Amino acid sequence: MFAVVRTGGKQYRVAPGDKIVVEKLDGNAGDKVTLGDVLLAGDGGSLKDTKGLTVAAEIVAQAKGDKVTVFKKRRRHNYRRKKGHRQLHTILKIVAIGDHKEPKKAMPKAEAAPKAETKPAKGAPASDAKPEAVADAQKASDVAGKPTPNPAPKDEKAAGAKAKKAAPAKAEAKSASTKNAAPAKAAAKKSPKAK
C-alpha cells in the first residue's frame, strides 16, 4: 500500500518502511507522529478512500541540511552581502498507512560456512596436532631462547687485519671533510688593490 501525504508544504509518496526527509516537525528521536493530510492512497492498481486515513510515522532524527550560500550584489554600488543557511529537517520512518503496517522481514538463516584451515604460528603448538609435532615445537622454542655465538673471527691476526683496513678509511674521510671546509678568516680577507 502507498499514500501521498502533504507536510511542510511538500508532497511525499510513502509506503510502510520508507524513510523520508521532511521540513522540521516538533518532537525528539523515537517519538511517534501522525500525518493526517493524506491526498491519495492506493493498493497496487486500485485507489482507496482517503477520508479519515492517517499515516503513522516515527521520528528517526532531527538534522540540518547542506549549507546554502546566499550572496547579494549590486554592481557599481559596492554592495555585497554573504550569508549561509542550513535548513532544519526531520527524518521520518513510515510505520503504517491506516491499518496497513509494514510486513516483518524474516531473519536470514546463518549458513554454516566451512572454516578455512589455519596453520599455527611457528613455535606455537597446534591444538589438534600430533604429540611428536608438539615436542618438536617445544624444542624449537627452547632453541630460540639461547644466545647466538659471537660472529667475530677467532684468529687475532685476522681480527687485526680487519681493524687496520677500517682505520685508513676513517682517516680519508677526515681529510676529505677538511678540504670542503670554509677558509679561515685571515685568508678570506683580501688586501686592497694598489692604484
Summary of the structure (lengths in Angstrom):
residues: 195
radius of gyration: 42.1
end to end distance: 109.6
largest distance: 116.5
contacts: 367
relative contact order: 0.12
helix: 22%
strand: 35%
